[in-house]
């Protein structure tokens, strides 16, 4: 099992925050017709992995993003992850 030290955790937190910001700042690039496109799905899969690894208590929320999730739903989930990240710091 991989052991994470504080430096690694901090780096993952920063990476997660940057991915979320990328999705929120450039919706035209990652969403098509109100849903995630292939590039958006690549980023969401990494976001899911990082969240499940560092915040297992958010598993249900992050797993709720699926192929039928609208732009509004994805933004809502990403904002809740981001808010939770800021509280934990």
C-alpha positions in Angstrom: 0.0 0.0 0.0 1.2 3.5 -0.9 2.0 5.7 2.1 1.4 9.3 1.6 3.4 11.9 3.5 2.3 15.5 4.0 4.2 16.7 1.0 2.6 14.2 -1.3 -0.9 14.9 0.1 -0.4 18.7 -0.3 0.7 18.1 -3.9 -2.3 16.0 -4.7 -4.6 18.7 -3.1 -3.0 21.4 -5.3 -3.4 19.1 -8.4 -7.0 18.4 -7.6 -7.8 22.1 -7.1 -6.1 22.9 -10.4 -8.1 20.3 -12.3 -11.4 21.6 -10.8 -10.5 25.1 -11.7 -9.6 24.0 -15.2 -13.0 22.5 -15.7 -14.9 25.4 -14.2 -12.9 28.1 -16.1 -13.0 26.6 -19.5 -16.5 25.0 -19.9 -16.5 25.4 -23.7 -13.4 23.2 -23.9 -14.7 20.4 -21.7 -18.5 20.4 -22.2 -20.5 19.9 -25.4 -24.2 20.3 -25.6 -24.5 20.7 -21.8 -22.6 17.4 -21.1 -19.0 16.4 -20.6 -17.1 15.6 -23.8 -14.2 13.2 -24.0 -11.6 15.7 -22.8 -13.8 16.6 -19.8 -14.2 12.9 -19.0 -10.5 12.4 -18.9 -10.2 15.2 -16.3 -13.2 14.0 -14.3 -11.8 10.5 -14.1 -8.6 11.9 -12.5 -10.7 14.1 -10.2 -12.7 11.0 -9.1 -9.6 9.0 -8.4 -8.0 11.8 -6.3 -11.2 12.4 -4.3 -11.7 8.8 -3.6 -8.1 8.4 -2.5 -8.0 11.4 -0.2 -11.7 11.9 0.8 -13.5 8.6 0.8 -16.4 10.3 2.6 -17.2 12.2 -0.6 -17.4 8.9 -2.6 -21.2 9.0 -3.1 -21.1 12.7 -4.3 -18.2 12.2 -6.8 -19.6 8.9 -8.1 -22.9 10.7 -8.9 -21.2 12.2 -12.0 -22.0 9.9 -14.9 -22.7 10.2 -18.6 -26.2 11.6 -17.9 -24.9 14.4 -15.7 -25.6 17.9 -17.0 -23.2 20.8 -16.8 -25.1 22.2 -13.8 -24.8 18.9 -11.9 -21.1 18.6 -12.6 -20.5 22.2 -11.5 -22.5 21.6 -8.3 -20.4 18.5 -7.5 -17.1 20.2 -8.3 -18.0 23.3 -6.2 -18.9 21.0 -3.2 -15.6 19.2 -3.5 -13.8 22.6 -3.7 -15.6 24.0 -0.7 -14.8 20.8 1.3 -11.2 21.2 0.4 -11.0 24.7 1.7 -12.6 23.7 5.0 -10.1 20.9 5.5 -7.1 23.2 5.1 
